Amino acid sequence: MYSIKTSKTIDDRPCAEKAKSFNAINLTLLCTFADLVSKKDNCKRLQTAMGNLSETQRRRLYLHYSKNLTLRQIAEMEGVHLSAVGQSVRSAIKKLRKHLAD
């Protein structure tokens, strides 16, 4: 005859205490899931909003915020005046805010 040893422990806590901990875990999972859904929804909304920008505005936002280039560096790279880049970025941000506020 063989015997099997297990390291399983028996939870001797009262039912109410087990329920509290179970509910806390469920609440945590629910909140985490809600955060993920919210983030995914926000990403989709931002992606849609970015699609409404011109190619130039998208490129300039990407270079400025993702690649950390200054507006001056972008202007020099594109061979345009600094004010054109600044206006383009400001206009893009305004459009994004408007679209995301809806």
C-alpha positions in Angstrom: 0.0 0.0 0.0 1.3 3.4 -0.9 0.7 6.6 1.0 0.7 10.1 -0.5 1.7 13.1 1.5 0.4 16.4 0.6 1.3 19.8 1.7 -2.2 21.1 1.4 -3.4 23.0 4.4 -6.9 23.2 5.6 -8.5 26.6 5.9 -10.0 26.7 9.4 -11.2 30.3 9.2 -14.9 31.0 9.8 -17.0 31.2 6.7 -17.6 35.0 7.1 -13.8 35.6 7.2 -13.3 33.4 4.1 -16.1 35.3 2.3 -14.4 38.7 3.1 -11.1 37.5 1.7 -12.8 36.0 -1.4 -14.8 39.2 -2.0 -11.6 41.3 -1.6 -9.9 39.1 -4.2 -12.9 39.3 -6.6 -13.1 43.1 -6.1 -9.4 43.4 -6.9 -9.8 41.3 -10.0 -12.9 43.2 -11.0 -11.1 46.6 -10.6 -8.0 45.3 -12.5 -10.3 44.1 -15.3 -12.2 47.4 -15.3 -8.9 49.3 -15.5 -7.7 47.2 -18.5 -11.0 47.7 -20.3 -10.9 51.4 -19.6 -7.3 51.6 -20.9 -8.2 49.6 -24.0 -11.1 51.9 -24.6 -9.0 54.9 -24.1 -6.4 53.5 -26.5 -9.0 52.9 -29.2 -10.4 56.4 -28.7 -6.9 57.9 -29.0 -6.2 55.8 -32.1 -9.4 57.1 -33.7 -8.6 60.6 -32.7 -5.1 60.3 -34.1 -6.6 59.1 -37.4 -8.4 62.4 -37.7 -5.1 64.3 -37.8 -3.1 65.0 -40.9 0.0 62.9 -41.6 2.2 65.9 -40.8 0.5 66.5 -37.4 0.8 62.8 -36.5 4.5 62.8 -37.5 5.2 65.9 -35.5 3.4 64.7 -32.4 5.3 61.4 -32.6 8.7 63.1 -33.0 8.0 65.6 -30.2 6.4 63.3 -27.6 7.8 59.9 -28.5 11.2 60.8 -29.7 11.6 63.8 -27.4 12.7 66.1 -30.2 12.2 69.8 -29.7 10.0 71.8 -32.0 13.1 73.6 -33.3 14.8 70.2 -34.1 11.7 69.1 -36.0 11.5 72.4 -37.9 15.2 72.0 -38.9 14.7 68.4 -39.9 11.7 69.2 -42.1 13.2 72.5 -43.4 10.3 74.6 -42.2 9.9 77.5 -39.9 9.6 76.9 -36.2 6.3 78.7 -35.9 4.8 76.3 -38.5 5.7 73.3 -36.4 4.5 74.9 -33.2 1.2 75.8 -34.8 0.8 72.3 -36.2 1.4 70.6 -32.8 -0.9 73.0 -31.0 -3.6 72.5 -33.5 -3.2 68.7 -33.3 -3.4 68.7 -29.5 -6.6 70.9 -29.7 -8.2 68.4 -32.2 -7.2 65.5 -29.9 -8.7 67.1 -26.8 -11.9 68.0 -28.7 -12.3 64.4 -30.0 -11.5 62.8 -26.7 -13.9 65.1 -24.8 -16.8 63.9 -26.8 
